[in-house]
């Protein structure tokens, strides 16, 4: 839909689903691989349904966001949700799929609906920046999982 932000990024990784899951299941490790996050606070536990956490952004103009883990299927899928100042109904899904070569493909699918005049005006810019950030985040995730 033209009014939404819909980011869909994949990366083949030379590591196992269990190694990737070990990183993404530990919400305290988010700043290690998620380029959006300079810090994470108020973590209520591992990435299991109902867990909550707050992400402090790297850039001063980006919002601090409160997230909830909506779904988790180890070691293959997590869905996190949030509401942001200019984007509503945010869904951030990670899917980890084993490959025949012993590695995995990780897919990040991030969606949200810009709200208000500012959100709608910024939609294109947010689409671009979120896509670029997820590409870099998946690179960092692979490094963390292989370490």
N, C-alpha and C positions, 0 to 999 in steps of 0.2 A: 504494500500500500504506500502511495507516495507521501502520505502524511506521517509515516512512522520512520524510526531509525531501525534499520535491520542490518546488522553486521554478522557476517558468516565467514569465519576464517578457519582454515585447517592447516595442520603441519604434521608431516611424517616425522617420527622420532625414532632414533636408534636406542630404544630402552623398552622396558616392560610396562604393562598396564599397572602392575603392582608398585613399581618404582614411581610412576607418575602419581598414582593414588596416594602413596605415602606423603607426597608433597602437598597435594591439594586437600587432603583430609585434615591437615594440620593448619588451621586458620591463622595461627600465629606466624606462619611462614609466608603469608601473602606478600609482604613487602619484599621478600627475597626474589619473587618472580613476577608479580603483578605490577606492571609499570605505572598503573594508576595510583598505587598505594605507597605513601611514604611511611605510614605506620598503621597498625591495626590496634584497636582498643576494645574493651568490653566484650571480649570473646567468651561466649558462654559454654564452649566445649568444642569437640571435633565437628567436622562438617557432616552432621547428621540432621535429619529433619527436625525443625524447631530451633536449631542453634542460631544465635544472633551474634553480630559483630559490627563494629563501626570502622569504616575506612577513612583515614585522613589522607587527603590528596597531596600530590607532589607540587602542584601549582596553586598559588594563593587564590586564584580566581575560580578554581574548581571547588565544588561543594564537598563537605564532609557528609558521608552517606551511611545510613544504617541499613544493614542487610539481614535477611533471614534465609536460612537454608530450607527450601521448600521440599526438595526431594534429594535422595542420595541412594544410589545403587552401586555399592562397591564391587569391583574396581572399575566401573564403566560409565557412571553418569552422576552429575550433580546439577541441581537447578537452584539458583539463588535469586531472590526477588528484592526489589527496593522501590521506594518512591523518592524522587529527587525534586529539587526546586523547579526545574523547567522541563522535566521529563517524568511522565507517569507510567505506571504499569511496567517497570523495568524488569526484564527477565534475562538472566545470564546463565547459560547452560554450557557445561563442559561434557563432552562425550569422548570416551577413550575406547578405541576399537583396535584389537590386535590385528596385525598384518601377518601374512604368510611367511615373511622373512624374519619373524621374531621380534620385530619392532611394533610400534603402534601408530595410529593416526589419531591426533587429538583435534577435536572440532570445538571451537568457541562460537556460540550463537547468542548474540546480545540484541535484544529488542526493547523498544520503548516508544512512547508517543509524546512528542513535544507538546507542551501546554503553554497557553498564553501567547501573546504576540512575540515576546522575546524567544521563547522556545521554538516557535514556528520559523522565525527569521534565522535562527542559528542551526536549524536542522541539517542543512548540507555540510556546514563546518563540523558539527558534532559527528555526523556519519563518517566523514573523512578521518577525523582525529581518533575516534573510537576504533575504527578499522586499523589504523596504523599502530595504535597502542596494543591492540590484541595480537597483531603480528609480532611485535616485539615481546609481548608477554609470553607467547608460546615459545619463542626462542629461549627466553630466560627459564621457562618451565622445563624445557628439555635439559638445559645445563644443570638445573637444580636436581632433576630426577637422575641424571647420570653421575652426579657428584658422590 
